[in-house]
Amino acid sequence: MGDASLIIILTDILFILLHFFMWRVNVVLFKKQVFHPAILFSFLWFFMILFHFIVRHTILEDLFQLSFSTHLVFLIGVVFFTVGAFLQTIFSRGDTIKKKHPQAIEIGGLILDERLCIACTILVAIGLPFFIKACFNLFLLSETENFLEGVRTELCYGDVDIGPTKYFVTLSFITLALNFILYFTSANKVLSRRLLISSIIINLIYIVFTTGRIYYMMLFAVYFGTSYIYSNSFSLKKVLLACIGFLFVFSIIGIAIYSKGGRSDNTLNENSKSAIESIAIYAFTPLNACGTKIDNAKPDYTGDRTLRTFKKILYQTGIDRNIVVRPAIEEYVFVPYPTNVYALYGAYVADYGKLYSWLVVAFLGFLHTMLFNNLRIYKNMRFSLYYTFMLFPLFLSFFEDQYFTLFSMWIQIIVMVEIVCFINNILNRHKLNANNISFSKNLF
């Protein structure tokens, strides 16, 4: 082993230890609240940096090392996320509110109405055939033989999108979250179990036809968030088993449907090796790809990536027809494995530089913590849903930015969550009024 190799290894170990230190700082700073966003974020990055080091010396020996500047951006990013979270905690009036209104910790008397869950489940079920038909039309435009490959090509590179039926995808996740909440809180386990199973099946069909593998992570985030908030039997052991099950299902679907990580006609041993290597490439090369933005690319100061949704709105509404909307799919880089996904900081660094990326991450730490603190005070459906869905981009921060580059989806989620909460409040009021009338009749 040469001096250069030794220095690289020592640098990697140093940053692994620094990430571990930041995780422990967050654990102490936020009083061992394991599912506090800052603790989750710092642990995720410690885990990914550690296993990037392990994978690079075992499964993917050709994988490029992370440069010192890349390591530094990742570490300072965790520091800024922590600072944003800590500032929100300082400015939060949570402790004061809890002292004045201790009852606010409860669900607030608003119970998820079963009729809302039934209606949402029926709605996404009705929308499913229309969504599949829209996907089939995209496949015909692609002029390819493989259905999912054709749909994927048109969605990524075509001029025609899937149309209004795409909103059913977002609604299917909202419905899934509602049915998880109902399952954990309802006394009617038969109905809630049937609704949950139905919504999982429907949601999986939507996910398969979108051809986007990151949506499987949203499914996991929905389970993780709702079970943490509402399940009385929630435990880290169950989370670990769910993670293992998720990876197993993800791999099987990748092999059987997307032909990723193996082939159905290969032996189990061949598929196992191929799947492990494929998952390692898929999970860890985005860190290296992000490093290419940090080390080589200069910011273009256009906001083409993080402000893409707003530019697209300006173009499609005719306000500015001269504006250029950058394709959502990034160009490939070789590290040396080909990849076109960049970890969280890639889009921000490419748009406006390192300081911009750190400030954005600090804002995200502030926002996540605000939702978490409000959830602890007002354990209502609105903050439960927002906290749960925000876990999705947090869990994927090692992979790519799903905050601003996916801003159109967040607009859909916000609108749908507010509508769902509004309807649920109306149903609760009607139920409360009906109970009061019934009580009055019995009384007199």
The 8 nearest C-alpha neighbors of each residue, nearest first, counted from 0:
[[1, 4, 5, 2, 3, 6, 8, 7],
 [2, 0, 4, 3, 5, 6, 7, 8],
 [1, 3, 5, 4, 6, 0, 7, 8],
 [4, 2, 6, 5, 1, 7, 0, 8],
 [5, 3, 7, 1, 6, 2, 0, 8],
 [4, 6, 2, 8, 7, 3, 9, 1],
 [5, 7, 9, 3, 4, 8, 10, 2],
 [8, 6, 4, 10, 5, 9, 11, 3],
 [9, 7, 11, 5, 10, 6, 12, 4],
 [8, 10, 12, 6, 11, 7, 13, 5],
 [11, 9, 13, 7, 8, 12, 6, 14],
 [10, 12, 8, 14, 9, 13, 15, 7],
 [11, 13, 15, 9, 10, 14, 8, 16],
 [14, 12, 10, 16, 11, 15, 9, 17],
 [15, 13, 17, 16, 11, 12, 18, 10],
 [14, 16, 12, 18, 17, 13, 49, 11],
 [15, 17, 19, 13, 14, 18, 20, 12],
 [18, 16, 14, 20, 19, 15, 21, 13],
 [17, 19, 45, 21, 15, 20, 16, 14],
 [20, 18, 16, 22, 17, 21, 45, 15],
 [19, 21, 17, 23, 18, 22, 16, 24],
 [22, 20, 24, 18, 23, 19, 17, 25],
 [21, 23, 41, 19, 25, 20, 24, 42],
 [22, 24, 26, 20, 25, 21, 19, 27],
 [25, 23, 21, 27, 22, 26, 28, 20],
 [26, 24, 28, 22, 23, 38, 27, 29],
 [25, 27, 31, 23, 24, 29, 28, 30],
 [28, 26, 30, 24, 25, 29, 31, 23],
 [29, 27, 25, 30, 26, 24, 31, 85],
 [28, 30, 27, 26, 25, 31, 32, 35],
 [29, 31, 27, 32, 28, 26, 25, 33],
 [32, 30, 26, 33, 29, 27, 28, 25],
 [33, 31, 35, 30, 34, 29, 26, 38],
 [32, 34, 31, 35, 38, 39, 26, 36],
 [35, 33, 32, 39, 36, 38, 37, 227],
 [34, 36, 38, 32, 37, 33, 39, 371],
 [37, 35, 39, 38, 40, 34, 367, 368],
 [38, 36, 40, 39, 35, 81, 41, 25],
 [39, 37, 41, 35, 25, 36, 40, 26],
 [38, 40, 36, 42, 37, 41, 43, 34],
 [41, 39, 37, 43, 42, 38, 36, 44],
 [40, 42, 22, 44, 38, 43, 39, 77],
 [43, 41, 45, 39, 44, 22, 40, 46],
 [44, 42, 46, 40, 41, 45, 39, 47],
 [43, 45, 47, 46, 41, 42, 48, 40],
 [44, 46, 18, 42, 48, 43, 47, 19],
 [45, 47, 43, 49, 44, 48, 42, 50],
 [46, 48, 44, 50, 49, 45, 51, 43],
 [49, 47, 51, 45, 50, 46, 44, 15],
 [50, 48, 46, 52, 47, 51, 15, 45],
 [51, 49, 53, 52, 47, 48, 54, 46],
 [50, 52, 48, 54, 49, 53, 47, 55],
 [51, 53, 50, 55, 49, 54, 48, 56],
 [54, 52, 50, 56, 51, 55, 57, 49],
 [53, 55, 57, 51, 58, 56, 52, 59],
 [56, 54, 59, 60, 52, 53, 62, 57],
 [55, 57, 60, 54, 53, 52, 59, 58],
 [56, 58, 54, 55, 59, 60, 53, 52],
 [57, 59, 54, 60, 55, 276, 56, 279],
 [60, 58, 55, 61, 62, 54, 57, 56],
 [59, 61, 55, 56, 62, 57, 58, 54],
 [62, 60, 59, 63, 335, 55, 336, 334],
 [63, 61, 59, 60, 55, 334, 335, 64],
 [64, 62, 334, 61, 65, 335, 287, 55],
 [65, 63, 66, 62, 287, 55, 7, 52],
 [64, 66, 69, 287, 70, 63, 67, 290],
 [67, 65, 69, 68, 70, 64, 290, 294],
 [66, 68, 70, 69, 71, 65, 10, 11],
 [67, 69, 71, 66, 70, 72, 294, 293],
 [70, 68, 66, 72, 290, 71, 67, 65],
 [71, 69, 67, 73, 68, 72, 74, 66],
 [70, 72, 68, 74, 69, 73, 75, 67],
 [71, 73, 69, 75, 74, 70, 76, 68],
 [74, 72, 76, 70, 71, 75, 69, 77],
 [75, 73, 71, 76, 77, 72, 70, 78],
 [76, 74, 78, 72, 77, 73, 71, 79],
 [75, 77, 73, 79, 74, 78, 357, 72],
 [76, 78, 80, 74, 75, 79, 41, 81],
 [77, 79, 75, 81, 76, 80, 82, 74],
 [78, 80, 361, 82, 76, 81, 77, 357],
 [81, 79, 361, 364, 77, 83, 360, 82],
 [82, 80, 84, 78, 79, 83, 37, 85],
 [81, 83, 79, 85, 84, 80, 86, 78],
 [82, 84, 365, 361, 364, 80, 86, 81],
 [85, 83, 365, 364, 81, 87, 368, 82],
 [84, 86, 88, 82, 87, 83, 81, 89],
 [87, 85, 89, 83, 88, 84, 82, 90],
 [88, 86, 90, 84, 365, 85, 89, 91],
 [87, 89, 85, 91, 86, 90, 84, 368],
 [90, 88, 86, 87, 91, 85, 92, 84],
 [91, 89, 87, 88, 86, 92, 85, 93],
 [92, 90, 88, 93, 89, 87, 369, 372],
 [91, 93, 95, 94, 96, 90, 89, 88],
 [92, 94, 96, 91, 95, 97, 376, 372],
 [93, 95, 97, 96, 92, 98, 91, 376],
 [96, 94, 98, 92, 93, 97, 99, 100],
 [97, 95, 93, 99, 98, 94, 100, 92],
 [96, 98, 101, 100, 94, 95, 99, 93],
 [97, 99, 95, 96, 100, 101, 94, 93],
 [100, 98, 96, 97, 101, 95, 94, 102],
 [99, 101, 97, 102, 103, 96, 98, 104],
 [102, 100, 97, 103, 98, 104, 99, 96],
 [101, 103, 104, 100, 105, 107, 97, 106],
 [104, 102, 105, 101, 377, 100, 376, 107],
 [105, 103, 376, 377, 102, 378, 101, 375],
 [106, 104, 107, 103, 102, 378, 377, 108],
 [107, 105, 378, 379, 108, 109, 377, 104],
 [108, 106, 105, 109, 103, 379, 377, 378],
 [107, 109, 106, 110, 105, 427, 379, 103],
 [110, 108, 107, 106, 427, 111, 424, 379],
 [109, 111, 112, 108, 427, 106, 423, 107],
 [110, 112, 113, 423, 181, 109, 380, 115],
 [111, 113, 114, 115, 110, 423, 426, 116],
 [112, 114, 116, 115, 117, 111, 181, 191],
 [115, 113, 117, 112, 116, 118, 426, 119],
 [114, 116, 118, 113, 117, 112, 119, 423],
 [117, 115, 113, 119, 114, 118, 120, 178],
 [116, 118, 114, 120, 115, 119, 121, 113],
 [117, 119, 115, 121, 116, 120, 114, 122],
 [120, 118, 122, 116, 121, 117, 174, 115],
 [119, 121, 117, 122, 123, 118, 116, 124],
 [120, 122, 124, 118, 119, 123, 125, 117],
 [121, 123, 119, 125, 124, 120, 118, 126],
 [124, 122, 126, 125, 120, 121, 171, 167],
 [123, 125, 121, 127, 122, 126, 120, 201],
 [126, 124, 122, 123, 127, 121, 128, 129],
 [127, 125, 123, 129, 124, 128, 130, 122],
 [126, 128, 130, 124, 129, 125, 123, 131],
 [129, 127, 131, 130, 126, 132, 125, 124],
 [130, 128, 132, 126, 127, 131, 133, 164],
 [131, 129, 127, 133, 164, 128, 132, 126],
 [130, 132, 134, 128, 133, 129, 135, 127],
 [131, 133, 135, 129, 134, 130, 128, 136],
 [134, 132, 130, 136, 135, 131, 161, 129],
 [135, 133, 131, 137, 132, 136, 150, 138],
 [134, 136, 138, 132, 137, 133, 131, 139],
 [137, 135, 133, 139, 138, 134, 132, 140],
 [136, 138, 134, 140, 135, 139, 150, 153],
 [137, 139, 149, 150, 135, 141, 136, 140],
 [140, 138, 136, 137, 141, 142, 135, 143],
 [141, 139, 137, 138, 142, 136, 153, 149],
 [140, 142, 149, 138, 143, 139, 153, 137],
 [143, 141, 140, 139, 138, 144, 149, 145],
 [144, 142, 141, 149, 145, 138, 146, 148],
 [143, 145, 146, 142, 149, 148, 138, 141],
 [146, 144, 148, 143, 147, 149, 138, 150],
 [145, 147, 149, 148, 138, 150, 144, 143],
 [148, 146, 150, 149, 145, 151, 210, 208],
 [147, 149, 151, 145, 146, 150, 152, 143],
 [148, 150, 138, 152, 141, 146, 147, 151],
 [151, 149, 138, 147, 153, 152, 148, 137],
 [150, 152, 148, 154, 149, 153, 210, 147],
 [151, 153, 149, 155, 150, 154, 156, 148],
 [154, 152, 157, 150, 156, 155, 151, 141],
 [153, 155, 151, 152, 157, 156, 160, 150],
 [156, 154, 152, 153, 151, 157, 328, 327],
 [155, 157, 153, 152, 154, 158, 326, 328],
 [158, 156, 153, 159, 154, 155, 152, 160],
 [157, 159, 160, 156, 153, 154, 155, 161],
 [160, 158, 157, 161, 153, 154, 137, 162],
 [161, 159, 162, 154, 158, 157, 153, 137],
 [160, 162, 133, 165, 134, 164, 159, 163],
 [161, 163, 164, 160, 165, 133, 159, 166],
 [164, 162, 165, 166, 161, 167, 130, 160],
 [163, 165, 130, 166, 162, 167, 161, 129],
 [166, 164, 163, 167, 168, 161, 162, 130],
 [167, 165, 164, 168, 169, 163, 170, 411],
 [166, 168, 170, 165, 169, 164, 171, 123],
 [169, 167, 171, 166, 170, 165, 205, 172],
 [168, 170, 172, 166, 171, 167, 173, 412],
 [169, 171, 167, 173, 172, 168, 174, 166],
 [170, 172, 174, 168, 169, 173, 202, 123],
 [173, 171, 175, 174, 170, 169, 176, 202],
 [174, 172, 170, 176, 175, 171, 177, 169],
 [175, 173, 171, 177, 172, 176, 119, 170],
 [174, 176, 172, 178, 173, 177, 198, 171],
 [177, 175, 179, 173, 174, 178, 221, 172],
 [178, 176, 174, 180, 179, 175, 181, 173],
 [177, 179, 181, 195, 175, 180, 176, 182],
 [178, 180, 182, 176, 181, 177, 175, 195],
 [181, 179, 177, 183, 178, 182, 225, 184],
 [180, 182, 178, 184, 185, 179, 183, 191],
 [181, 183, 191, 179, 180, 184, 185, 178],
 [182, 184, 180, 230, 181, 229, 185, 179],
 [185, 183, 181, 182, 180, 186, 229, 230],
 [186, 184, 181, 187, 182, 183, 188, 191],
 [185, 187, 188, 184, 182, 191, 183, 189],
 [186, 188, 185, 189, 190, 191, 182, 192],
 [189, 187, 191, 190, 192, 186, 185, 182],
 [190, 188, 192, 187, 191, 193, 194, 186],
 [189, 191, 193, 192, 188, 187, 194, 182],
 [190, 192, 182, 188, 194, 193, 189, 181],
 [193, 191, 195, 189, 194, 190, 188, 196],
 [194, 192, 190, 196, 195, 191, 197, 189],
 [193, 195, 191, 197, 192, 196, 198, 190],
 [194, 196, 192, 178, 198, 197, 193, 191],
 [197, 195, 199, 193, 198, 194, 192, 200],
 [198, 196, 194, 200, 195, 199, 193, 201],
 [197, 199, 201, 195, 200, 175, 196, 202],
 [200, 198, 202, 196, 201, 197, 203, 195],
 [201, 199, 203, 197, 198, 202, 196, 204],
 [202, 200, 198, 204, 203, 199, 197, 205],
 [201, 203, 199, 205, 204, 200, 171, 198],
 [204, 202, 206, 200, 205, 201, 199, 207],
 [203, 205, 207, 201, 206, 202, 208, 200],
 [204, 206, 202, 208, 203, 207, 168, 209],
 [205, 207, 203, 209, 204, 208, 202, 214],
 [208, 206, 204, 210, 209, 205, 203, 211],
 [207, 209, 210, 205, 206, 204, 134, 147],
 [208, 210, 206, 211, 207, 205, 151, 150],
 [211, 209, 208, 207, 151, 212, 147, 206],
 [212, 210, 209, 213, 214, 206, 207, 151],
 [211, 213, 214, 215, 210, 206, 216, 207],
 [212, 214, 215, 216, 211, 217, 395, 206],
 [215, 213, 217, 216, 212, 211, 206, 218],
 [216, 214, 218, 213, 217, 212, 219, 206],
 [217, 215, 219, 214, 218, 213, 220, 391],
 [216, 218, 220, 214, 391, 219, 215, 221],
 [217, 219, 215, 221, 216, 220, 222, 214],
 [218, 220, 216, 222, 217, 221, 223, 215],
 [221, 219, 217, 223, 391, 222, 218, 390],
 [222, 220, 218, 224, 219, 223, 387, 176],
 [223, 221, 219, 220, 225, 224, 226, 218],
 [222, 224, 220, 226, 221, 225, 219, 227],
 [225, 223, 387, 227, 221, 226, 222, 220],
 [226, 224, 228, 227, 222, 223, 229, 221],
 [225, 227, 230, 229, 228, 223, 224, 222],
 [228, 226, 224, 225, 229, 233, 223, 230],
 [229, 227, 225, 226, 224, 230, 383, 378],
 [230, 228, 226, 225, 183, 227, 231, 180],
 [231, 229, 226, 233, 232, 183, 227, 228],
 [230, 232, 233, 229, 183, 226, 227, 228],
 [231, 233, 230, 234, 226, 237, 227, 229],
 [234, 232, 230, 231, 227, 226, 237, 235],
 [235, 233, 236, 237, 232, 238, 227, 239],
 [234, 236, 238, 237, 239, 233, 240, 227],
 [237, 235, 239, 234, 238, 240, 233, 241],
 [236, 238, 240, 234, 239, 235, 241, 233],
 [237, 239, 235, 241, 236, 240, 242, 234],
 [238, 240, 242, 236, 241, 237, 235, 243],
 [241, 239, 237, 243, 242, 238, 244, 236],
 [240, 242, 238, 244, 239, 243, 245, 237],
 [243, 241, 245, 239, 240, 244, 238, 246],
 [244, 242, 240, 246, 245, 241, 247, 239],
 [245, 243, 241, 247, 242, 246, 240, 248],
 [244, 246, 242, 248, 243, 247, 241, 249],
 [247, 245, 249, 243, 244, 248, 250, 242],
 [248, 246, 244, 250, 249, 245, 243, 251],
 [249, 247, 251, 245, 250, 246, 252, 244],
 [248, 250, 246, 252, 247, 251, 245, 253],
 [251, 249, 253, 247, 248, 252, 246, 254],
 [252, 250, 248, 254, 253, 249, 255, 247],
 [253, 251, 255, 249, 256, 254, 250, 248],
 [252, 254, 259, 257, 250, 251, 256, 258],
 [255, 253, 258, 259, 251, 261, 252, 260],
 [254, 256, 252, 253, 258, 251, 257, 263],
 [257, 255, 252, 253, 258, 254, 259, 251],
 [256, 258, 253, 259, 254, 255, 252, 147],
 [259, 257, 254, 253, 256, 255, 262, 261],
 [260, 258, 253, 254, 257, 261, 277, 274],
 [259, 261, 274, 277, 273, 254, 258, 253],
 [262, 260, 270, 254, 273, 259, 274, 258],
 [261, 263, 264, 265, 254, 258, 270, 260],
 [262, 264, 265, 255, 254, 261, 266, 258],
 [265, 263, 262, 266, 261, 270, 267, 269],
 [266, 264, 262, 263, 269, 270, 267, 261],
 [265, 267, 269, 268, 270, 264, 263, 271],
 [266, 268, 270, 269, 271, 265, 272, 263],
 [269, 267, 271, 266, 270, 272, 265, 273],
 [270, 268, 266, 272, 271, 267, 273, 265],
 [269, 271, 261, 273, 267, 268, 272, 274],
 [272, 270, 268, 274, 269, 273, 267, 275],
 [273, 271, 275, 269, 274, 270, 276, 268],
 [272, 274, 270, 260, 276, 271, 275, 261],
 [273, 275, 260, 277, 271, 276, 272, 270],
 [276, 274, 278, 272, 277, 273, 271, 279],
 [275, 277, 279, 273, 274, 278, 280, 272],
 [276, 278, 274, 260, 280, 279, 275, 273],
 [277, 279, 281, 275, 280, 276, 282, 274],
 [280, 278, 276, 282, 277, 281, 283, 275],
 [281, 279, 277, 278, 284, 282, 283, 276],
 [280, 282, 278, 279, 283, 277, 284, 285],
 [283, 281, 279, 280, 278, 284, 398, 285],
 [282, 284, 285, 280, 286, 279, 281, 51],
 [283, 285, 287, 286, 280, 288, 282, 281],
 [286, 284, 341, 288, 342, 287, 340, 283],
 [287, 285, 289, 284, 342, 288, 283, 290],
 [286, 288, 290, 284, 289, 285, 65, 334],
 [289, 287, 285, 290, 341, 291, 286, 284],
 [288, 290, 341, 345, 286, 292, 287, 291],
 [289, 291, 287, 293, 288, 69, 292, 294],
 [290, 292, 294, 288, 289, 293, 295, 287],
 [293, 291, 296, 289, 290, 295, 294, 345],
 [292, 294, 290, 291, 295, 69, 296, 289],
 [295, 293, 291, 292, 290, 296, 68, 69],
 [296, 294, 291, 292, 293, 297, 290, 298],
 [295, 297, 292, 293, 294, 298, 349, 291],
 [296, 298, 299, 295, 349, 352, 292, 293],
 [299, 297, 349, 350, 351, 352, 300, 348],
 [298, 300, 301, 350, 297, 349, 351, 302],
 [301, 299, 351, 350, 298, 302, 349, 352],
 [302, 300, 303, 299, 350, 351, 304, 298],
 [301, 303, 350, 306, 304, 305, 300, 307],
 [304, 302, 307, 301, 306, 325, 305, 350],
 [305, 303, 307, 302, 306, 346, 404, 350],
 [304, 306, 404, 403, 302, 307, 303, 346],
 [307, 305, 302, 309, 304, 308, 303, 310],
 [306, 308, 310, 304, 303, 309, 305, 311],
 [309, 307, 311, 310, 306, 407, 406, 312],
 [310, 308, 312, 311, 307, 306, 313, 406],
 [311, 309, 313, 307, 312, 308, 324, 314],
 [310, 312, 314, 308, 309, 313, 324, 315],
 [311, 313, 309, 315, 310, 314, 316, 308],
 [314, 312, 310, 318, 311, 316, 319, 315],
 [313, 315, 311, 320, 319, 317, 312, 316],
 [314, 316, 312, 317, 313, 311, 320, 318],
 [317, 315, 313, 318, 314, 312, 319, 311],
 [316, 318, 314, 315, 319, 320, 313, 312],
 [319, 317, 313, 316, 314, 320, 315, 312],
 [320, 318, 314, 317, 321, 313, 322, 316],
 [319, 321, 314, 322, 317, 318, 313, 315],
 [322, 320, 319, 323, 314, 318, 317, 324],
 [321, 323, 320, 319, 314, 324, 310, 313],
 [322, 324, 325, 321, 310, 314, 320, 303],
 [325, 323, 311, 310, 307, 322, 326, 303],
 [324, 326, 303, 323, 327, 307, 304, 328],
 [327, 325, 328, 324, 329, 156, 155, 304],
 [326, 328, 325, 329, 155, 304, 404, 307],
 [329, 327, 326, 155, 330, 339, 156, 340],
 [330, 328, 339, 327, 331, 340, 326, 341],
 [329, 331, 339, 332, 328, 338, 340, 326],
 [332, 330, 339, 338, 337, 329, 333, 340],
 [331, 333, 337, 338, 339, 334, 288, 330],
 [332, 334, 335, 337, 336, 338, 331, 288],
 [335, 333, 336, 63, 62, 287, 337, 332],
 [334, 336, 333, 62, 337, 63, 61, 332],
 [335, 337, 334, 333, 338, 62, 280, 284],
 [338, 336, 333, 332, 331, 335, 334, 339],
 [339, 337, 331, 332, 340, 336, 333, 284],
 [338, 340, 331, 329, 330, 332, 341, 337],
 [341, 339, 285, 338, 399, 342, 398, 329],
 [340, 342, 285, 289, 399, 288, 345, 398],
 [341, 343, 399, 398, 397, 285, 289, 286],
 [344, 342, 400, 399, 396, 345, 397, 398],
 [343, 345, 347, 342, 346, 348, 356, 289],
 [346, 344, 289, 341, 348, 347, 342, 343],
 [345, 347, 349, 348, 344, 304, 350, 305],
 [348, 346, 356, 350, 344, 349, 345, 351],
 [347, 349, 352, 353, 345, 350, 351, 346],
 [348, 350, 298, 346, 347, 351, 345, 352],
 [351, 349, 302, 298, 300, 347, 348, 299],
 [352, 350, 300, 298, 348, 355, 349, 347],
 [353, 351, 348, 298, 355, 354, 349, 350],
 [352, 354, 356, 348, 355, 357, 351, 72],
 [355, 353, 357, 356, 352, 358, 351, 348],
 [354, 356, 358, 353, 357, 352, 351, 359],
 [355, 357, 347, 353, 359, 354, 358, 348],
 [356, 358, 360, 354, 76, 359, 355, 79],
 [359, 357, 361, 355, 360, 356, 354, 362],
 [358, 360, 362, 356, 361, 357, 355, 363],
 [359, 361, 363, 357, 362, 358, 80, 364],
 [362, 360, 80, 83, 79, 358, 364, 363],
 [361, 363, 365, 359, 360, 364, 83, 366],
 [364, 362, 360, 366, 365, 361, 367, 359],
 [363, 365, 80, 84, 83, 361, 367, 362],
 [364, 366, 83, 84, 362, 368, 363, 87],
 [367, 365, 363, 369, 368, 364, 362, 370],
 [368, 366, 364, 370, 369, 365, 363, 36],
 [367, 369, 371, 365, 370, 84, 366, 372],
 [368, 370, 366, 372, 371, 367, 373, 365],
 [369, 371, 373, 367, 368, 372, 386, 374],
 [370, 372, 368, 374, 369, 373, 367, 386],
 [373, 371, 375, 369, 374, 370, 368, 376],
 [374, 372, 376, 370, 375, 371, 377, 369],
 [373, 375, 378, 371, 377, 382, 372, 376],
 [374, 376, 372, 373, 378, 377, 371, 104],
 [377, 375, 104, 373, 374, 103, 378, 372],
 [378, 376, 374, 104, 103, 379, 373, 375],
 [377, 379, 106, 374, 105, 375, 104, 376],
 [380, 378, 106, 377, 381, 382, 383, 107],
 [379, 381, 383, 382, 384, 378, 420, 111],
 [380, 382, 384, 383, 379, 385, 420, 416],
 [383, 381, 385, 374, 384, 380, 386, 379],
 [384, 382, 380, 386, 381, 385, 387, 379],
 [383, 385, 387, 381, 382, 386, 380, 388],
 [384, 386, 382, 388, 387, 383, 389, 381],
 [387, 385, 389, 383, 384, 388, 370, 382],
 [388, 386, 224, 384, 385, 390, 389, 221],
 [387, 389, 390, 385, 391, 386, 384, 221],
 [390, 388, 391, 386, 387, 392, 385, 393],
 [389, 391, 393, 388, 387, 392, 220, 394],
 [390, 392, 217, 389, 394, 220, 393, 388],
 [393, 391, 395, 401, 394, 390, 396, 389],
 [392, 394, 390, 396, 395, 391, 389, 40],
 [393, 395, 391, 392, 396, 390, 397, 43],
 [396, 394, 392, 398, 393, 397, 399, 391],
 [395, 397, 343, 393, 398, 399, 394, 392],
 [398, 396, 342, 395, 343, 399, 286, 44],
 [399, 397, 342, 395, 396, 285, 341, 343],
 [400, 398, 342, 343, 341, 396, 340, 397],
 [399, 401, 343, 402, 396, 404, 342, 346],
 [400, 402, 392, 405, 404, 399, 403, 395],
 [401, 403, 405, 400, 404, 406, 392, 409],
 [404, 402, 406, 305, 405, 401, 306, 400],
 [403, 405, 305, 406, 402, 401, 304, 400],
 [406, 404, 401, 403, 407, 402, 408, 409],
 [405, 407, 403, 409, 408, 404, 402, 308],
 [408, 406, 410, 409, 405, 308, 411, 404],
 [407, 409, 411, 406, 410, 405, 412, 169],
 [410, 408, 412, 406, 411, 407, 413, 405],
 [409, 411, 407, 413, 408, 412, 414, 406],
 [410, 412, 408, 414, 409, 413, 415, 407],
 [413, 411, 409, 415, 410, 414, 416, 408],
 [412, 414, 416, 410, 415, 411, 409, 417],
 [415, 413, 411, 417, 412, 416, 410, 418],
 [416, 414, 418, 412, 417, 413, 419, 411],
 [415, 417, 419, 413, 418, 414, 412, 420],
 [416, 418, 420, 414, 415, 419, 421, 413],
 [419, 417, 421, 415, 416, 420, 422, 414],
 [418, 420, 416, 422, 421, 417, 415, 423],
 [421, 419, 423, 417, 422, 418, 416, 424],
 [420, 422, 418, 424, 419, 423, 417, 425],
 [423, 421, 425, 419, 424, 420, 418, 426],
 [422, 424, 420, 426, 425, 421, 419, 427],
 [425, 423, 427, 421, 422, 426, 420, 428],
 [426, 424, 422, 428, 427, 423, 429, 421],
 [427, 425, 423, 429, 424, 428, 430, 422],
 [428, 426, 430, 424, 425, 429, 431, 423],
 [429, 427, 431, 425, 430, 426, 432, 424],
 [430, 428, 432, 426, 431, 427, 433, 425],
 [429, 431, 427, 433, 428, 432, 426, 434],
 [432, 430, 428, 434, 433, 429, 427, 435],
 [433, 431, 435, 429, 434, 430, 428, 436],
 [434, 432, 430, 436, 431, 435, 429, 437],
 [433, 435, 437, 431, 432, 436, 438, 430],
 [436, 434, 438, 432, 437, 433, 439, 431],
 [437, 435, 439, 433, 438, 434, 432, 440],
 [436, 438, 434, 440, 435, 439, 433, 441],
 [437, 439, 435, 441, 436, 440, 434, 442],
 [440, 438, 442, 436, 441, 437, 435, 443],
 [441, 439, 437, 443, 442, 438, 436, 435],
 [442, 440, 438, 439, 443, 437, 436, 435],
 [441, 443, 439, 440, 438, 437, 436, 435],
 [442, 440, 441, 439, 438, 437, 436, 435]]
